[in-house]
Every structure is written in C-alpha cells, then in structure tokens.
Amino acid sequence: MTARTIAARKHLIFGLDVASTKEALSLVRRLTGEVGLFKVGKRLFVHAGPDIVRRIRKQGGEVFLDLKFHDIPETVATASVEAARLGVYLLNIHASGGTEMMKHTVAAVDNVCRAEKLRRPKLLAVTVLTSLDAGDLKAVGVGGSARKQVLRLARLASNCGMDGVVASPHEIEWIREECGPRFLIVTPGIRPAAVDDDQKRIATPSAAVRAGADYIVVSRPIREAPDPVRAAREIIADIAVGLGRKR
C-alpha cells in the first residue's frame, strides 16, 4: 500500500445512512481503519440517539454529525455544544440560518471546549443541498444559479468564523478561490460513476479531490456493495489518483 493510498483514506467519509444500530455498528466494525470518518445523519440519530456516536467512537471511529441544525441562534448553539461534548469531529449547521446563528454557535462551542478542555469539533455550514438546482432555488424565492448562492453562503460562513462548508463538487474551485486554502470543503454527491438517483450535482471521487475537496461523502456505493470493504478501497484508490493530480 502506497503512502498516497494511506493518506487518501483520511479524505473519505462513509455515510451510515441506515435505521438499525446493529447494521450501523457492523459497518463500523468492518470499515474502521478503511475510511476517515463515519457520517451519522438524521435517520440513524433519530433511531439510535446520541449513544450511537459514543459507540462508534468506542470502536475507534471518528464521527461527522450531519444533523444540519437550523433554528434560532440559541437553540443551534446549545445543540452544537452538546455535539461537541459527544466528541464528534465534524458537525454542521445551515448557513442560511444567518450571521447571528453562526457567530453565536462558534462562540458557544469555543467557550465550552476551552472551559471543559474538550477537543473542538470543526464547524461546517451547509450551503445548497446537492438535491437542489437553480429551478428548485427559484421555487423557494432564491434567484440566480446554485453556484451563486453557494458562494454567497460560503463567504458569509467564512466571515462568521465557521471552519468550512458542505457544498457540491461543482462549486469547490470557486469556494477555494473565494475562501482560501484552509477553509474546509466537505463534498457530498460523490459517485464512482454516473448514477440516476436524487443527487443532481455529483462528481467522481478523484474529480472532487483534484478540484480541492478536503473530504468526500459516500454512502450507497459502499453500503449497498456486495463487499463494502472492497468498495471503500476502490473509492480510496480513486481518491489517491485525484491527490496525485491535485491542482
């Protein structure tokens, strides 16, 4: 195994988009050491509760808590503090919640982590969901392209002290140019090949990493594969190709 392949593992987030604790932990056992982080989203979190995060971490896995908080500033800030206490590595809130919500969350998490000597999670702002395109945005009153809206929200998130954003592969280069090399970009909508599903703005692993994504999120192509470990390793190999050609 090459050094590049080992490094490529850190860039892969596997989405535990299942509704069974047993299935989730079985996948964690098989894939710990094969992927960089495990994404816990609404489905699994509602089913299993905060304890699923603790159990993943007990097995040696790092967690991206993908609950996309969006509420009044105090509610989002206090929820994010509890996520920090769970020991998650990444968590996200909606950038469209606005400046006060993001700044309040950053300050609250910083203060609690400092006071309680906790590892501070990286705070991500969700820009535009990968299931949406310009037509969908227009229907809810947002004018212009998806890219324009993503960049507007990415700038806002950066100015509010957020560590990065969740954005589709199609906006990576523009976000990187706008927000700089240290701003994290987590990219869903990743497929090993073209897939006809609910994601409208997608790319391959190598293309996303080559464009500048720090992390890519993959779920179904690994979870539904006959051999999830082999599927993860094939994606990691493709990430390694992208790292070798990174701009």
C-alpha positions, 0 to 999 in steps of 0.5 A: 500500500502506497503512502498516497493510498494511506493518506487518501483514506483520511479524505473519505467519509462513509455515510451510515445512512441506515435505521438499525444500530446493529447494521450501523455498528457492523459497518463500523466494525468492518470499515474502521481503519478503511475510511476517515470518518463515519457520517451519522445523519438524521435517520440513524440519530433519530433511531439510535440517539446520541449513544450511537456516536459514543459507540462508534467512537468506542470502536475507534471511529471518528464521527461527522454529525450531519444533523444540519441544525437550523433554528434560532441562534440559541437553540443551534448553539446549545445543540452544537455544544452538546455535539461537541461534548459527544466528541464528534469531529465534524458537525454542521449547521445551515448557513442560511440560518444567518450571521447571528446563528453562526457567530453565536454557535462558534462562540458557544462551542469555543467557550465550552471546549476551552472551559471543559478542555474538550477537543473542538469539533470543526464547524461546517455550514451547509450551503445548497443541498446537492438535491437542489438546482437553480429551478428548485432555488427559484421555487423557494424565492432564491434567484440566480444559479446554485453556484451563486448562492453557494458562494454567497453562503460560503463567504458569509460562513467564512466571515462568521468564523465557521471552519468550512462548508458542505457544498457540491463538487461543482462549486469547490474551485470557486469556494477555494478561490473565494475562501482560501486554502484552509477553509474546509470543503466537505463534498457530498454527491460523490459517485464512482460513476454516473448514477440516476438517483436524487443527487443532481450535482455529483462528481467522481471521487478523484474529480472532487479531490483534484478540484480541492475537496478536503473530504468526500461523502459516500454512502450507497456505493459502499453500503449497498456493495456486495463487499463494502470493504472492497468498495471503500478501497476502490473509492480510496484508490480513486481518491489517491489518483485525484491527490496525485493530480491535485491542482 
